[in-house]
Amino acid sequence: MSAGRRLGAALEHPRLPLAVALLACLLVAPALRDGFQLDDHFQRYQLLGHGRPPIQLFVFYDGDATENARAMDRGTLPWWAAPDFRHASLRYLSVLTMQLDFALWPDRPEWMHLHSLLWLGALVTAAAFFYRRILGATWAAGLAAVLFAVDDAHALPTAYLANRNALIAACFGVLCLSSHARARESDPPRRTVLSAVLLALALAAGEIALSAVGYLLAYALFLDRGSRRERLSALAPHGVVLVLWAIAYRLGGFGATHSGFYLEPLADPVNYARAALEHVPALVMGQWTPLPADLASGFAPGSEGARAVRWIGATTIALLVALLGPLVRRDRAARFLALGAALSLLPIAATGPQDRLLFFFGLGCMGLLAQLVHGLLASDDGLPASGWWRLPALGLVALLLIGHLALAPAAAQLWLAIQRRANERMLSAIASVPSDATIAAQDLIVLNPPDYVYAVSAIPAVKRVAGEPSPRRLRALGGAPTPMEVERIDARTLRVRLDGGLFDLPFSRYFRSPALRFAAGDRVELSDFSVEVAGLNEAGDPADLLFRFGVPLEDASLRWLAWSDGAYRPWQPPAVGRSVRVPPPQGIFE
């Protein structure tokens, strides 16, 4: 038997789903030693009995203006946050799995990571059976399963305990699709109900499961049998689940309000549409090229970098249309995968582009790539025979296979290393915050943190879990990696000019939507602390700020720190009438 036939036989082997699941877990196994990372520390704080009830683990801020004012005064919300800022996700099923972890082994994160690995294995197994259901027991289905198993986009959600919800939601979502396809092929009503139950479980795990709905619609259009009415009627149980979930979502107060990083499509369709035009090209780029979608969040809006990401994404889409067009036109399964993948982008386009959102988009894309490889190697593939299409297609497919089979596993290790390093930098910076007993009675004034979430609001959570005292209140004069000039106006007042403005990067808008603009003269009043917007930059963002304190800046109730070389260091305000220049801080992800 030739090598090609042996490879084909291996890809068609009945045990391939288990083999690719093991492969996926082995690739991410280094995460077992990574402990708690980034958002995990916030969740650990809550799961150990601090703050909100543990079941509300993903209710970060509920939009209550009174509670937000308290959080802003404490400093767990920045002074620039929208008064009714809300970010709350319905992920109760995922929360239960984390509560189980903390009930069984609260101080053993390696066991928690193993738990996540099991969900990854279950997801990849489900995907392998899904491909066999859609593409048949062919080597194309096996190749698709391998491509999905080694996709580097799965590394972070597996290594990141706080992101386990995406694994669980994707697993149940893929099982829902396979169950629906099987039900429509053999027509037992109970399986249709089972598929709807699986969708309910997926939605209870995380909002990313909404992407599965796109595949259900695509199946009804291209693969289901019967009249159009019969095909749509088969989705009625799923429709009931979706309506009930939407009602629970609305009545439970879930969603996002006035965030510049998380949008609610139905509540804010105009801004969502504008954001989707930016996010979709980045997401497509992240799935099909070695460049991550996360790159889009590293550039200021309108910058050369942001334009480059948009151009690369648009070019990638154009090449994919030319490359996959002939396959999609001739093959119903390809049309199903293409439309399902395209529709799966709509829910995830509501947040900043990140590779860790690409589970459902990757499901369709890897199936299409495997189909294309199979078609190009088949003797009667029905694809264009002319060299103007076939030769470039062969070259592009070869590059794609190299990227997704050879480079993706290495990229997964790189993602794990980046996450590990970012967490180490965050913990190192927080460790540099003084832990003497006096700080519990002091306001900690942070001059130039590179971001607010990980560099400021994480301080109390990490300190208290470690049994160390934390500051009475937190204050930050900025929250983005931009240079600043600090001028002492009088005994109690500082003037801060931010070169890049208060919202220098997309993530710095997390707490306040661009639609909720500051105006010159606006004031924010907190306990013994106020901020006045003295001037705006060309983008309309605050760039000139006056900070007034209730006591002289040298008062013992204030503890001043500045971020420098990845650590917080003591800082002294300049003398009255003097100013100092502060370089841009290096963020934990740089």
Secondary structure, 3 states (H helix, E strand, C coil): CCHHHHHHHHHCCCCHHHHHHHHHHHHHHHHHHCCCCCHHHHHHHHHCCCCCCHHHCCEEEECCHHHHHHHHHHCCCCCCCCCCCEEECCCHHHHHHHHHHHHHCCCCHHHHHHHHHHHHHHHHHHHHHHHHHHHCCCHHHHHHHHHHHCCHHHHHHHHCHHHHHHHHHHHHHHHHHHHHHHHHHHCCHHHHHHHHHHHHHHHHHCHHHHHHHHHHHHHHHHCCCCCHHHHHHCCHHHHHHHHHHHHHHHHCCCEEECCCCECCCCCCHHHHHHHHHHHHHHHHHHHHCCCCHHHHHHCCCCCHHHHHHHHHHHHHHHHHHHHHHHHHHHCHHHHHHHHHHHHHHHHHCCECCCHHHCHHHHHHHHHHHHHHHHHHHCCCCCCCCCHHHHHHHHHHHHHHHHHHHHHHHHHHHHHHHHHHHHHHHHHHHHHCCCCCHHHHHCEEEECCCCCCHHHHHHHHHHHHHCCCCCCCEEEECCCCCCCEEEEEEECCEEEEEECCCCCCCHHHHCCCCCCCCCCCCCEEEECCEEEEEEEECCCCCEEEEEEEECCCCCCCCEEEEEEECCEEEECCCCCCCCEEEECCCCCCCC
